[in-house]
């Protein structure tokens, strides 16, 4: 049983265990101990715009330096940029201080290996073992071997050129976009990228104050960018989340275009050009049945994983697939990036619009969406789902009633103390009825 690492690193309330400076110091020492023998003795350290990032950055840096590891600090930077810079600067590892799409009072620590990928479970277990061994507090090195900290001033420029290169020489001149940066890590870098490629950019949520990250903006609140697209008669809206590893779009009418549609339109394009590795798209169990039917009709195989971009990436690496992601907007273009990258995803969507000379709504029309409802309910504790008698009874009844025309998924969040409920069916009325019934069972048994 893990004590610190969840499905997306270490996460929790800032200044409450485990997201405290004391724990961050130990994490820095443990990561250096486990990953610091790759030869370079360097770590790339980035963060988003949360106020608590200053506290954690300092503590992590102290931990790394105390174990003889140099720190290459890049400041506020998208998570995928840290992953890229870890590889391009030949560091032993990369660390991103972020809680992604969570509110500002949360924070977290994501760790990447030298290859830019999130760590496998066994490596995270070794880091935890080092933290809880009780030896790190007294593990010291000679003062002459203490590491040094450097501020990498050109880090933004390095990532900007990398992201732009992913779509070749395509110009975005003539496109008007609304860009919502969630007051997060991409607030300065994303507008620069799209402007340099020629797009007219209307900025939103680009004034972080340490407390407003993801607040009524970004990928979790796409209604803001949708409204602005209609007001400004823009061609497309792009909403990143706090660390810019995922993105949600809206078309010129303000209609949301989520990760399922982006994955599908991209898979169809890749398949038409013979670029879809093994003719396969990788998605999670949360993806809409409409996407599955559209891919089946196009002759594209769909691999399904557990929820979480790390599981999508693991399957892609195991089977050499090059396209996958989540309905929530994590899209992994494995030919270019080692993790979900909202900016690169947006660039590829705009490139596809330009290449096909059509708007986003037309590209997204390939699938018919099944009525779907997803609920998140905060719970007292995460009891094993298989032990929940009342919830299990309702799930069994729902599964029998919906048959092949729908489905129900119950799972716990990997980063929050919440349970997720997904109901899907050809009938919207059935979705609402069973969603209400299941939520009531959860409330009685877990709240």
Secondary structure, 3 states (H helix, E strand, C coil): CCCCEECCEEEEECCCCCCCHHHHHHHHHHHHHHHCCCCCCEEEEEECCCCHHHHHHHHHHHHHHHCCCEEEEEEECCHHHHHHHHHHCCCCEEEEECCCCCCCCEEEEEEEECCCCECCHHHHHHHHHHHCCCCHHHCCCCHHHCCCEEECCCHHHHHHHHHHHCCCCCCCCCCEEEEECCCCCCCCHHHHHHHHCCCEEEEECCCCCCCCCCCCCCCCCCHHHHHHHHHHCCCEEEEECCCCCCEEEECCCCCEECHHHHHHHHHHHHHHCCCCHHHEEEEECCCCHHHHHHHHHHCCEEEEECCCHHHHHHHHHHHCCCEEECCCCCEEECCCCCCCCHHHHHHHHHHHHHHHCCCHHHHHCCCCCCEEEEEEEECCCCCCHHHCHHHHHHHHHHHHHHHHHEEEEEEECCCCCEEEEEEEECCHHHHHHHHHHHHHHHHHHHC
